Amino acid sequence: MPLAASGVVLAVALAAYAMVKFYGIAFLGQARGARHAHESGRWERSAMALLSVACIVLGLFPAEV
């Protein structure tokens, strides 16, 4: 039983660490690296558009698929 409890405590501690790190990156604006941000290319936008159209079609006509 004490071994299982220590495993649970370790898992909770690691999850808390990951959530604090995620919060810092997502909401406090800390950069993850020194990479330069750029606009997405034509192929990236077209793939996103195709997936969004597929989601809309599947949402409107679910019985036909």
C-alpha positions as a printed Julia matrix, in Angstrom:
65×3 Matrix{Float64}:
   0.0    0.0     0.0
   2.72   2.58    0.78
   4.37   1.83   -2.57
   1.12   2.49   -4.43
   0.58   5.73   -2.49
   4.07   6.93   -3.33
   3.42   6.15   -6.99
   0.24   8.2    -6.89
   2.06  11.09   -5.21
   4.78  10.95   -7.85
   2.21  10.97  -10.66
   0.38  13.93   -9.12
   3.64  15.85   -8.7
   4.65  15.26  -12.32
   1.19  16.26  -13.55
   1.32  19.44  -11.47
   4.74  20.29  -12.89
   3.48  19.77  -16.44
   0.39  21.93  -15.83
   2.43  24.78  -14.36
   4.79  24.64  -17.33
   1.85  24.56  -19.76
   0.23  27.53  -18.02
   3.44  29.51  -18.27
   3.85  28.81  -21.96
   0.21  29.26  -22.96
  -0.96  32.17  -20.83
   2.13  34.05  -19.69
   3.69  34.22  -23.12
   7.01  32.57  -22.36
   8.73  31.56  -25.58
   9.65  27.92  -26.03
  12.56  28.59  -28.34
  14.35  31.12  -30.47
  12.52  30.21  -33.67
  11.15  33.0   -35.83
   7.37  32.98  -36.33
   6.1   33.08  -39.9
   2.84  32.94  -41.78
   1.6   29.57  -42.93
   2.06  28.69  -46.56
  -0.53  28.07  -49.26
  -0.43  24.28  -48.83
  -0.86  24.5   -45.08
  -3.87  26.81  -45.41
  -5.43  24.67  -48.14
  -5.09  21.54  -46.02
  -6.74  23.32  -43.1
  -9.55  24.55  -45.37
 -10.11  21.03  -46.73
 -10.35  19.59  -43.22
 -12.74  22.33  -42.11
 -14.98  21.76  -45.14
 -14.98  18.04  -44.4
 -16.01  18.74  -40.78
 -18.84  21.0   -41.92
 -20.1   18.46  -44.47
 -19.95  15.63  -41.93
 -21.76  17.81  -39.38
 -24.54  18.76  -41.78
 -24.99  15.39  -43.46
 -23.96  12.66  -40.98
 -26.36   9.99  -42.28
 -24.96   9.99  -45.82
 -21.45   9.06  -44.76
